[in-house]
Amino acid sequence: MKQELVKTKLNLVNNKISIMRVGNVDYISITDLARYKDKDRTDYII
């Protein structure tokens, strides 16, 4: 059974957070969440 990939974005206080759905599972971009806290040092937060 082939799984469908669905992508969307949330706008959170002028920051976009990517969400991808594969089958019935949602994945949220932790890089986008880290960018919300510190846009220059996302690697430090993750």
CHARMM-style PDB file with segment names, atoms N, HN, CA, C and O in Angstrom:
ATOM      1  N   MET     1       0.848  -1.192   0.000  1.00  0.00      PROA
ATOM      2  CA  MET     1       0.000   0.000   0.000  1.00  0.00      PROA
ATOM      3  C   MET     1       0.890   1.251   0.000  1.00  0.00      PROA
ATOM      4  O   MET     1       1.749   1.406   0.868  1.00  0.00      PROA
ATOM      5  N   LYS     2       0.683   2.116  -0.951  1.00  0.00      PROA
ATOM      6  HN  LYS     2      -0.015   1.990  -1.656  1.00  0.00      PROA
ATOM      7  CA  LYS     2       1.472   3.339  -1.070  1.00  0.00      PROA
ATOM      8  C   LYS     2       0.947   4.390  -0.086  1.00  0.00      PROA
ATOM      9  O   LYS     2      -0.260   4.606   0.024  1.00  0.00      PROA
ATOM     10  N   GLN     3       1.877   5.038   0.628  1.00  0.00      PROA
ATOM     11  HN  GLN     3       2.858   4.862   0.539  1.00  0.00      PROA
ATOM     12  CA  GLN     3       1.497   6.078   1.578  1.00  0.00      PROA
ATOM     13  C   GLN     3       1.575   7.435   0.905  1.00  0.00      PROA
ATOM     14  O   GLN     3       2.516   7.722   0.165  1.00  0.00      PROA
ATOM     15  N   GLU     4       0.587   8.258   1.166  1.00  0.00      PROA
ATOM     16  HN  GLU     4      -0.177   8.025   1.767  1.00  0.00      PROA
ATOM     17  CA  GLU     4       0.525   9.591   0.584  1.00  0.00      PROA
ATOM     18  C   GLU     4       1.231  10.585   1.491  1.00  0.00      PROA
ATOM     19  O   GLU     4       1.068  10.544   2.710  1.00  0.00      PROA
ATOM     20  N   LEU     5       2.015  11.480   0.896  1.00  0.00      PROA
ATOM     21  HN  LEU     5       2.147  11.513  -0.095  1.00  0.00      PROA
ATOM     22  CA  LEU     5       2.716  12.526   1.630  1.00  0.00      PROA
ATOM     23  C   LEU     5       1.928  13.818   1.499  1.00  0.00      PROA
ATOM     24  O   LEU     5       1.659  14.279   0.390  1.00  0.00      PROA
ATOM     25  N   VAL     6       1.557  14.404   2.636  1.00  0.00      PROA
ATOM     26  HN  VAL     6       1.775  14.030   3.537  1.00  0.00      PROA
ATOM     27  CA  VAL     6       0.817  15.657   2.658  1.00  0.00      PROA
ATOM     28  C   VAL     6       1.664  16.664   3.424  1.00  0.00      PROA
ATOM     29  O   VAL     6       2.118  16.375   4.531  1.00  0.00      PROA
ATOM     30  N   LYS     7       1.881  17.847   2.844  1.00  0.00      PROA
ATOM     31  HN  LYS     7       1.512  18.082   1.945  1.00  0.00      PROA
ATOM     32  CA  LYS     7       2.661  18.892   3.511  1.00  0.00      PROA
ATOM     33  C   LYS     7       1.774  20.098   3.774  1.00  0.00      PROA
ATOM     34  O   LYS     7       0.909  20.434   2.964  1.00  0.00      PROA
ATOM     35  N   THR     8       1.994  20.745   4.907  1.00  0.00      PROA
ATOM     36  HN  THR     8       2.697  20.472   5.565  1.00  0.00      PROA
ATOM     37  CA  THR     8       1.277  21.971   5.246  1.00  0.00      PROA
ATOM     38  C   THR     8       2.179  22.824   6.121  1.00  0.00      PROA
ATOM     39  O   THR     8       3.234  22.365   6.557  1.00  0.00      PROA
ATOM     40  N   LYS     9       1.780  24.043   6.379  1.00  0.00      PROA
ATOM     41  HN  LYS     9       0.922  24.416   6.025  1.00  0.00      PROA
ATOM     42  CA  LYS     9       2.543  24.937   7.257  1.00  0.00      PROA
ATOM     43  C   LYS     9       1.587  25.637   8.213  1.00  0.00      PROA
ATOM     44  O   LYS     9       0.458  25.966   7.851  1.00  0.00      PROA
ATOM     45  N   LEU    10       2.053  25.859   9.433  1.00  0.00      PROA
ATOM     46  HN  LEU    10       2.971  25.592   9.727  1.00  0.00      PROA
ATOM     47  CA  LEU    10       1.329  26.652  10.417  1.00  0.00      PROA
ATOM     48  C   LEU    10       2.019  27.998  10.529  1.00  0.00      PROA
ATOM     49  O   LEU    10       3.246  28.074  10.459  1.00  0.00      PROA
ATOM     50  N   ASN    11       1.258  29.044  10.698  1.00  0.00      PROA
ATOM     51  HN  ASN    11       0.261  28.983  10.755  1.00  0.00      PROA
ATOM     52  CA  ASN    11       1.833  30.361  10.915  1.00  0.00      PROA
ATOM     53  C   ASN    11       1.715  30.663  12.405  1.00  0.00      PROA
ATOM     54  O   ASN    11       0.614  30.863  12.917  1.00  0.00      PROA
ATOM     55  N   LEU    12       2.845  30.697  13.096  1.00  0.00      PROA
ATOM     56  HN  LEU    12       3.740  30.535  12.680  1.00  0.00      PROA
ATOM     57  CA  LEU    12       2.887  30.883  14.536  1.00  0.00      PROA
ATOM     58  C   LEU    12       3.630  32.173  14.843  1.00  0.00      PROA
ATOM     59  O   LEU    12       4.857  32.213  14.754  1.00  0.00      PROA
ATOM     60  N   VAL    13       2.916  33.213  15.198  1.00  0.00      PROA
ATOM     61  HN  VAL    13       1.919  33.180  15.270  1.00  0.00      PROA
ATOM     62  CA  VAL    13       3.504  34.509  15.514  1.00  0.00      PROA
ATOM     63  C   VAL    13       4.498  34.928  14.425  1.00  0.00      PROA
ATOM     64  O   VAL    13       5.667  35.196  14.703  1.00  0.00      PROA
ATOM     65  N   ASN    14       4.014  34.979  13.190  1.00  0.00      PROA
ATOM     66  HN  ASN    14       3.065  34.762  12.963  1.00  0.00      PROA
ATOM     67  CA  ASN    14       4.796  35.372  12.022  1.00  0.00      PROA
ATOM     68  C   ASN    14       5.948  34.424  11.688  1.00  0.00      PROA
ATOM     69  O   ASN    14       6.868  34.809  10.967  1.00  0.00      PROA
ATOM     70  N   ASN    15       5.912  33.198  12.199  1.00  0.00      PROA
ATOM     71  HN  ASN    15       5.165  32.885  12.785  1.00  0.00      PROA
ATOM     72  CA  ASN    15       6.900  32.164  11.867  1.00  0.00      PROA
ATOM     73  C   ASN    15       6.157  30.956  11.326  1.00  0.00      PROA
ATOM     74  O   ASN    15       5.154  30.535  11.904  1.00  0.00      PROA
ATOM     75  N   LYS    16       6.636  30.392  10.224  1.00  0.00      PROA
ATOM     76  HN  LYS    16       7.451  30.734   9.755  1.00  0.00      PROA
ATOM     77  CA  LYS    16       5.988  29.226   9.634  1.00  0.00      PROA
ATOM     78  C   LYS    16       6.630  27.946  10.151  1.00  0.00      PROA
ATOM     79  O   LYS    16       7.853  27.810  10.159  1.00  0.00      PROA
ATOM     80  N   ILE    17       5.787  27.006  10.584  1.00  0.00      PROA
ATOM     81  HN  ILE    17       4.793  27.117  10.578  1.00  0.00      PROA
ATOM     82  CA  ILE    17       6.222  25.707  11.077  1.00  0.00      PROA
ATOM     83  C   ILE    17       5.733  24.652  10.086  1.00  0.00      PROA
ATOM     84  O   ILE    17       4.530  24.543   9.849  1.00  0.00      PROA
ATOM     85  N   SER    18       6.640  23.880   9.510  1.00  0.00      PROA
ATOM     86  HN  SER    18       7.617  23.968   9.703  1.00  0.00      PROA
ATOM     87  CA  SER    18       6.281  22.858   8.529  1.00  0.00      PROA
ATOM     88  C   SER    18       5.761  21.603   9.213  1.00  0.00      PROA
ATOM     89  O   SER    18       6.278  21.178  10.246  1.00  0.00      PROA
ATOM     90  N   ILE    19       4.733  21.023   8.620  1.00  0.00      PROA
ATOM     91  HN  ILE    19       4.313  21.369   7.781  1.00  0.00      PROA
ATOM     92  CA  ILE    19       4.172  19.761   9.077  1.00  0.00      PROA
ATOM     93  C   ILE    19       4.023  18.863   7.855  1.00  0.00      PROA
ATOM     94  O   ILE    19       3.506  19.291   6.823  1.00  0.00      PROA
ATOM     95  N   MET    20       4.479  17.616   7.972  1.00  0.00      PROA
ATOM     96  HN  MET    20       4.899  17.268   8.810  1.00  0.00      PROA
ATOM     97  CA  MET    20       4.325  16.647   6.890  1.00  0.00      PROA
ATOM     98  C   MET    20       3.552  15.454   7.442  1.00  0.00      PROA
ATOM     99  O   MET    20       3.776  15.029   8.575  1.00  0.00      PROA
ATOM    100  N   ARG    21       2.657  14.927   6.645  1.00  0.00      PROA
ATOM    101  HN  ARG    21       2.475  15.272   5.725  1.00  0.00      PROA
ATOM    102  CA  ARG    21       1.923  13.723   7.025  1.00  0.00      PROA
ATOM    103  C   ARG    21       2.286  12.615   6.058  1.00  0.00      PROA
ATOM    104  O   ARG    21       2.169  12.775   4.843  1.00  0.00      PROA
ATOM    105  N   VAL    22       2.726  11.489   6.601  1.00  0.00      PROA
ATOM    106  HN  VAL    22       2.821  11.359   7.588  1.00  0.00      PROA
ATOM    107  CA  VAL    22       3.009  10.294   5.822  1.00  0.00      PROA
ATOM    108  C   VAL    22       2.080   9.211   6.362  1.00  0.00      PROA
ATOM    109  O   VAL    22       2.206   8.785   7.510  1.00  0.00      PROA
ATOM    110  N   GLY    23       1.153   8.774   5.524  1.00  0.00      PROA
ATOM    111  HN  GLY    23       1.051   9.120   4.591  1.00  0.00      PROA
ATOM    112  CA  GLY    23       0.145   7.830   5.995  1.00  0.00      PROA
ATOM    113  C   GLY    23      -0.711   8.507   7.050  1.00  0.00      PROA
ATOM    114  O   GLY    23      -1.348   9.524   6.776  1.00  0.00      PROA
ATOM    115  N   ASN    24      -0.730   7.955   8.247  1.00  0.00      PROA
ATOM    116  HN  ASN    24      -0.212   7.129   8.470  1.00  0.00      PROA
ATOM    117  CA  ASN    24      -1.510   8.524   9.354  1.00  0.00      PROA
ATOM    118  C   ASN    24      -0.626   9.169  10.413  1.00  0.00      PROA
ATOM    119  O   ASN    24      -1.090   9.433  11.522  1.00  0.00      PROA
ATOM    120  N   VAL    25       0.645   9.429  10.090  1.00  0.00      PROA
ATOM    121  HN  VAL    25       1.022   9.214   9.189  1.00  0.00      PROA
ATOM    122  CA  VAL    25       1.588   9.975  11.064  1.00  0.00      PROA
ATOM    123  C   VAL    25       1.987  11.382  10.656  1.00  0.00      PROA
ATOM    124  O   VAL    25       2.357  11.617   9.505  1.00  0.00      PROA
ATOM    125  N   ASP    26       1.913  12.330  11.601  1.00  0.00      PROA
ATOM    126  HN  ASP    26       1.612  12.139  12.536  1.00  0.00      PROA
ATOM    127  CA  ASP    26       2.319  13.715  11.365  1.00  0.00      PROA
ATOM    128  C   ASP    26       3.727  13.944  11.897  1.00  0.00      PROA
ATOM    129  O   ASP    26       4.074  13.471  12.979  1.00  0.00      PROA
ATOM    130  N   TYR    27       4.540  14.676  11.128  1.00  0.00      PROA
ATOM    131  HN  TYR    27       4.258  15.060  10.249  1.00  0.00      PROA
ATOM    132  CA  TYR    27       5.894  15.041  11.524  1.00  0.00      PROA
ATOM    133  C   TYR    27       6.001  16.563  11.522  1.00  0.00      PROA
ATOM    134  O   TYR    27       5.659  17.211  10.532  1.00  0.00      PROA
ATOM    135  N   ILE    28       6.476  17.134  12.630  1.00  0.00      PROA
ATOM    136  HN  ILE    28       6.754  16.608  13.434  1.00  0.00      PROA
ATOM    137  CA  ILE    28       6.642  18.580  12.768  1.00  0.00      PROA
ATOM    138  C   ILE    28       8.133  18.894  12.665  1.00  0.00      PROA
ATOM    139  O   ILE    28       8.955  18.200  13.263  1.00  0.00      PROA
ATOM    140  N   SER    29       8.484  19.928  11.916  1.00  0.00      PROA
ATOM    141  HN  SER    29       7.816  20.492  11.430  1.00  0.00      PROA
ATOM    142  CA  SER    29       9.882  20.308  11.727  1.00  0.00      PROA
ATOM    143  C   SER    29      10.446  20.916  13.019  1.00  0.00      PROA
ATOM    144  O   SER    29      10.041  22.002  13.434  1.00  0.00      PROA
ATOM    145  N   ILE    30      11.386  20.196  13.644  1.00  0.00      PROA
ATOM    146  HN  ILE    30      11.715  19.314  13.306  1.00  0.00      PROA
ATOM    147  CA  ILE    30      11.992  20.743  14.859  1.00  0.00      PROA
ATOM    148  C   ILE    30      12.932  21.898  14.529  1.00  0.00      PROA
ATOM    149  O   ILE    30      13.184  22.753  15.379  1.00  0.00      PROA
ATOM    150  N   THR    31      13.448  21.931  13.312  1.00  0.00      PROA
ATOM    151  HN  THR    31      13.243  21.236  12.622  1.00  0.00      PROA
ATOM    152  CA  THR    31      14.281  23.061  12.899  1.00  0.00      PROA
ATOM    153  C   THR    31      13.456  24.336  12.846  1.00  0.00      PROA
ATOM    154  O   THR    31      13.915  25.391  13.284  1.00  0.00      PROA
ATOM    155  N   ASP    32      12.236  24.247  12.310  1.00  0.00      PROA
ATOM    156  HN  ASP    32      11.863  23.390  11.954  1.00  0.00      PROA
ATOM    157  CA  ASP    32      11.356  25.415  12.281  1.00  0.00      PROA
ATOM    158  C   ASP    32      10.990  25.863  13.692  1.00  0.00      PROA
ATOM    159  O   ASP    32      10.916  27.062  13.961  1.00  0.00      PROA
ATOM    160  N   LEU    33      10.761  24.914  14.590  1.00  0.00      PROA
ATOM    161  HN  LEU    33      10.821  23.940  14.371  1.00  0.00      PROA
ATOM    162  CA  LEU    33      10.460  25.271  15.976  1.00  0.00      PROA
ATOM    163  C   LEU    33      11.661  25.949  16.632  1.00  0.00      PROA
ATOM    164  O   LEU    33      11.494  26.919  17.371  1.00  0.00      PROA
ATOM    165  N   ALA    34      12.862  25.450  16.372  1.00  0.00      PROA
ATOM    166  HN  ALA    34      12.998  24.661  15.772  1.00  0.00      PROA
ATOM    167  CA  ALA    34      14.073  26.058  16.928  1.00  0.00      PROA
ATOM    168  C   ALA    34      14.285  27.451  16.358  1.00  0.00      PROA
ATOM    169  O   ALA    34      14.740  28.352  17.061  1.00  0.00      PROA
ATOM    170  N   ARG    35      13.954  27.627  15.083  1.00  0.00      PROA
ATOM    171  HN  ARG    35      13.585  26.894  14.511  1.00  0.00      PROA
ATOM    172  CA  ARG    35      14.094  28.934  14.434  1.00  0.00      PROA
ATOM    173  C   ARG    35      13.196  29.969  15.112  1.00  0.00      PROA
ATOM    174  O   ARG    35      13.535  31.152  15.160  1.00  0.00      PROA
ATOM    175  N   TYR    36      12.056  29.526  15.634  1.00  0.00      PROA
ATOM    176  HN  TYR    36      11.780  28.566  15.595  1.00  0.00      PROA
ATOM    177  CA  TYR    36      11.145  30.408  16.357  1.00  0.00      PROA
ATOM    178  C   TYR    36      11.835  30.984  17.598  1.00  0.00      PROA
ATOM    179  O   TYR    36      11.628  32.147  17.943  1.00  0.00      PROA
ATOM    180  N   LYS    37      12.650  30.171  18.260  1.00  0.00      PROA
ATOM    181  HN  LYS    37      12.818  29.226  17.980  1.00  0.00      PROA
ATOM    182  CA  LYS    37      13.350  30.614  19.462  1.00  0.00      PROA
ATOM    183  C   LYS    37      14.588  31.456  19.139  1.00  0.00      PROA
ATOM    184  O   LYS    37      14.816  32.491  19.766  1.00  0.00      PROA
ATOM    185  N   ASP    38      15.389  31.012  18.157  1.00  0.00      PROA
ATOM    186  HN  ASP    38      15.204  30.172  17.648  1.00  0.00      PROA
ATOM    187  CA  ASP    38      16.624  31.722  17.800  1.00  0.00      PROA
ATOM    188  C   ASP    38      16.921  31.460  16.329  1.00  0.00      PROA
ATOM    189  O   ASP    38      17.465  30.409  15.991  1.00  0.00      PROA
ATOM    190  N   LYS    39      16.577  32.389  15.456  1.00  0.00      PROA
ATOM    191  HN  LYS    39      16.136  33.243  15.731  1.00  0.00      PROA
ATOM    192  CA  LYS    39      16.690  32.160  14.011  1.00  0.00      PROA
ATOM    193  C   LYS    39      18.131  32.022  13.522  1.00  0.00      PROA
ATOM    194  O   LYS    39      18.359  31.466  12.448  1.00  0.00      PROA
ATOM    195  N   ASP    40      19.090  32.505  14.272  1.00  0.00      PROA
ATOM    196  HN  ASP    40      18.904  32.957  15.145  1.00  0.00      PROA
ATOM    197  CA  ASP    40      20.491  32.426  13.847  1.00  0.00      PROA
ATOM    198  C   ASP    40      21.212  31.182  14.352  1.00  0.00      PROA
ATOM    199  O   ASP    40      22.231  30.795  13.780  1.00  0.00      PROA
ATOM    200  N   ARG    41      20.711  30.545  15.410  1.00  0.00      PROA
ATOM    201  HN  ARG    41      19.883  30.860  15.875  1.00  0.00      PROA
ATOM    202  CA  ARG    41      21.404  29.409  16.031  1.00  0.00      PROA
ATOM    203  C   ARG    41      20.474  28.216  16.247  1.00  0.00      PROA
ATOM    204  O   ARG    41      20.360  27.721  17.368  1.00  0.00      PROA
ATOM    205  N   THR    42      19.815  27.753  15.198  1.00  0.00      PROA
ATOM    206  HN  THR    42      19.908  28.155  14.287  1.00  0.00      PROA
ATOM    207  CA  THR    42      18.905  26.619  15.349  1.00  0.00      PROA
ATOM    208  C   THR    42      19.641  25.356  15.771  1.00  0.00      PROA
ATOM    209  O   THR    42      19.075  24.528  16.485  1.00  0.00      PROA
ATOM    210  N   ASP    43      20.898  25.188  15.344  1.00  0.00      PROA
ATOM    211  HN  ASP    43      21.358  25.861  14.764  1.00  0.00      PROA
ATOM    212  CA  ASP    43      21.676  24.002  15.710  1.00  0.00      PROA
ATOM    213  C   ASP    43      21.948  23.938  17.208  1.00  0.00      PROA
ATOM    214  O   ASP    43      22.000  22.850  17.782  1.00  0.00      PROA
ATOM    215  N   TYR    44      22.118  25.066  17.830  1.00  0.00      PROA
ATOM    216  HN  TYR    44      22.076  25.950  17.364  1.00  0.00      PROA
ATOM    217  CA  TYR    44      22.381  25.126  19.262  1.00  0.00      PROA
ATOM    218  C   TYR    44      21.173  24.633  20.059  1.00  0.00      PROA
ATOM    219  O   TYR    44      21.322  23.918  21.050  1.00  0.00      PROA
ATOM    220  N   ILE    45      19.987  25.020  19.620  1.00  0.00      PROA
ATOM    221  HN  ILE    45      19.866  25.601  18.815  1.00  0.00      PROA
ATOM    222  CA  ILE    45      18.762  24.664  20.333  1.00  0.00      PROA
ATOM    223  C   ILE    45      18.430  23.185  20.160  1.00  0.00      PROA
ATOM    224  O   ILE    45      18.029  22.515  21.112  1.00  0.00      PROA
ATOM    225  N   ILE    46      18.599  22.680  18.937  1.00  0.00      PROA
ATOM    226  HN  ILE    46      18.925  23.224  18.164  1.00  0.00      PROA
ATOM    227  CA  ILE    46      18.274  21.277  18.674  1.00  0.00      PROA
ATOM    228  C   ILE    46      19.299  20.400  19.347  1.00  0.00      PROA
ATOM    229  OT1 ILE    46      19.219  19.175  19.256  1.00  0.00      PROA
TER     230      ILE     46
END
